Amino acid sequence: MSQIILYAPPGAPFSVKVKAALALKKLQYELQEPQSPEDFKRWSPTGLLPAMDLDGQIVPDSARILDVLDEHFPDPPLVSEDPKVASSQRSLEAWVEATFTFYWRTYLSQLAQGEVDEGRRGRGGRNNSRDPMGREFAQRLDDLVNFLGNRPFYYSDVPSRADLAVYSMFNRLPDVSDTDLGAAIARREPLSEHMVRVEQAIGQTIE
Ligand SMILES: N[C@@H](CCC(=O)N[C@@H](CS)C(=O)NCC(=O)O)C(=O)O
């Protein structure tokens, strides 16, 4: 039986995606959370987390970790067997991470600089063109609704790494559903229903 150690900062979307993949595959693992910046360097050759230790093989990068999980534990697969669908799922994973990581970083730095009020997260500066959580962010959410279309999961009837990537970006937002950010998801029923379907598939809420 394989031994898996996951080194992952709590709450980070990349960590959530890998934990969701492990849950989907029903794999047991030991979780180690960094306590200091040194831990990032100690545990990962790139200095970035998450990283996984699979029987002594250190694998950094969440996308690579998912590849290695599929190689060693193929059931259920994290991408479609149809190469065209698989390519769309991988592209969506990359797009979601590039797009929404930017918004989260900007939002967190605005929060740190006091440009948005924690109690009214996202509302401050909403009509200000400098505020990327405004119209452009809403359009990206609408893109996600359109990509989903009438299917239960992205490009498929079963969940893939694309669904886990989307879930990882928004899974903490129900905590802030009385705020603009959470409400933006809640208003888009296809997205909030998709989140529920992903949680049902993985059988738990990932923190
Ligand atoms: N592409 C990487 C990104 C990982 C990443 O950005 N990790 C952040 C935490 S969420 C990190 O390790 N930051 C530490 C640093 O920048 O020094 C992945 O998918 O795993």
PDBQT file of the ligand as one rigid body, heavy atoms in Angstrom, charges set to zero:
ROOT
HETATM    1  N1  LIG A 301       1.492  26.224 -10.017  1.00  0.00    +0.000 N 
HETATM    2  C1  LIG A 301       1.621  25.883  -8.623  1.00  0.00    +0.000 C 
HETATM    3  C2  LIG A 301       1.360  27.132  -7.798  1.00  0.00    +0.000 C 
HETATM    4  C3  LIG A 301       1.559  26.881  -6.304  1.00  0.00    +0.000 C 
HETATM    5  C4  LIG A 301       1.612  28.185  -5.526  1.00  0.00    +0.000 C 
HETATM    6  O1  LIG A 301       1.534  29.308  -6.078  1.00  0.00    +0.000 OA
HETATM    7  N2  LIG A 301       1.740  28.035  -4.209  1.00  0.00    +0.000 N 
HETATM    8  C5  LIG A 301       1.845  29.160  -3.315  1.00  0.00    +0.000 C 
HETATM    9  C6  LIG A 301       0.888  28.977  -2.154  1.00  0.00    +0.000 C 
HETATM   10  S1  LIG A 301      -0.774  28.998  -2.718  1.00  0.00    +0.000 SA
HETATM   11  C7  LIG A 301       3.234  29.183  -2.701  1.00  0.00    +0.000 C 
HETATM   12  O2  LIG A 301       3.821  28.144  -2.485  1.00  0.00    +0.000 OA
HETATM   13  N3  LIG A 301       3.740  30.383  -2.409  1.00  0.00    +0.000 N 
HETATM   14  C8  LIG A 301       5.013  30.509  -1.739  1.00  0.00    +0.000 C 
HETATM   15  C9  LIG A 301       5.921  31.466  -2.426  1.00  0.00    +0.000 C 
HETATM   16  O3  LIG A 301       5.496  32.116  -3.410  1.00  0.00    +0.000 OA
HETATM   17  O4  LIG A 301       7.064  31.608  -1.973  1.00  0.00    +0.000 OA
HETATM   18  C10 LIG A 301       0.629  24.759  -8.284  1.00  0.00    +0.000 C 
HETATM   19  O5  LIG A 301      -0.323  24.547  -9.049  1.00  0.00    +0.000 OA
HETATM   20  O6  LIG A 301       0.845  24.031  -7.306  1.00  0.00    +0.000 OA
ENDROOT
TORSDOF 0
